[in-house]
């Protein structure tokens, strides 16, 4: 049971480069989301999706794009990397977009360094 | 979502039950109590959640007081691998963005 799978685990980018962080879940979950975690800042929501074809912005969306063409996949694109985007990125999914009784399950993260 | 208060750190001997308290005195009727943990450099791991009744799964038990203003997470037989930061979170129902605010949590250290 793979759960939420994120790739790559580590990535180093130069300022201005673009890349895509991959996220896939095999639990047929409706809701998917991306967070970044910085020291002393906790988790901050970047983008989320309540179903295939539907995405919306979270708390810190600038510099990131997402798409949800399938239920399983929710890639996060960095358009032009900046040092401020150095962080650990977590993808999460839950069965239902109605969040009360639907636990979020997290991947193990992508550690991104932008130089 | 209601705020939660947890002790910053706790110790527990290996093999003993670890009891982690959480206060959520402003919780409202449709808000759930969730517990997650994060082991250094890994993703947050879901442990258990509940609304009113006590809950148990293969990882832990959750005891919620009758007035719902506090709860206790119980790890019945703690192992060294349970050393982690444990987060108590209150989540409301409804759709849309799920900000999932993690506070500072409790750093649980299991002693051999």
Contacts between the chains, C-beta under 8 A, distances in Angstrom:
chain1	res1	chain2	res2	distance
A	4	B	43	7.7
A	31	B	98	7.1
A	33	B	97	8.0
A	33	B	98	6.2
A	35	B	100	7.6
A	42	B	101	6.7
A	42	B	102	4.9
A	42	B	103	7.6
A	43	B	44	7.5
A	43	B	100	6.1
A	43	B	101	7.6
A	43	B	102	5.4
A	45	B	97	6.0
A	45	B	98	7.1
A	45	B	99	5.2
A	45	B	100	7.4
A	48	B	97	5.6
A	48	B	98	6.6
A	50	B	95	6.3
A	50	B	96	7.6
A	56	B	96	7.7
A	56	B	97	6.9
A	58	B	97	5.5
A	58	B	99	7.3
A	59	B	97	7.8
A	59	B	99	6.6
A	90	B	43	5.3
A	90	B	44	7.2
A	92	B	43	8.0
A	92	B	100	7.9
A	94	B	98	7.5
A	97	B	95	4.6
A	97	B	96	7.6
A	98	B	93	6.3
A	98	B	94	6.6
A	98	B	95	5.4
A	99	B	91	5.8
A	99	B	92	7.4
A	99	B	93	6.8
A	99	B	94	6.6
A	99	B	95	6.9
A	99	B	98	4.9
A	100	B	30	6.6
A	100	B	31	7.4
A	100	B	32	5.3
A	100	B	51	8.0
A	100	B	91	6.1
A	100	B	92	6.1
A	100	B	93	3.2
A	100	B	94	7.0
A	101	B	32	6.4
A	101	B	49	7.6
A	101	B	51	7.4
A	101	B	93	7.3
A	103	B	34	6.9
A	103	B	46	4.5
A	103	B	49	6.0
A	104	B	46	6.7
A	104	B	98	6.5
A	104	B	100	6.2
A	105	B	46	5.8
A	106	B	43	3.7
A	106	B	44	4.8
A	106	B	45	7.1
A	106	B	46	7.6
A	107	B	43	5.4
A	108	B	42	5.6
A	108	B	43	4.6
A	109	B	41	7.7
A	109	B	42	7.2
A	109	B	43	5.2
